[in-house]
């Protein structure tokens, strides 16, 4: 709330135990209305920890989807 994200690009991503991104994108839109918000990415922590090949594949696919 104390920083100005006007003109900035925000790319949310996280690992989680079951909640996904929850309402993170809506909260970013509310608190940073003049920022560009790209499609976020979420992955279960267990996948990231136990299957790095799958995790890398999913992250790569997401980055390609958002042209990053």
Secondary structure, DSSP 8 states (H G I E B T S, - for coil): --S--TT-EE--EEEESS-TTTTHHHHHHHH-TTSEE---EEEEHHHHHH-HHHHHHHHHHHHHHTT-
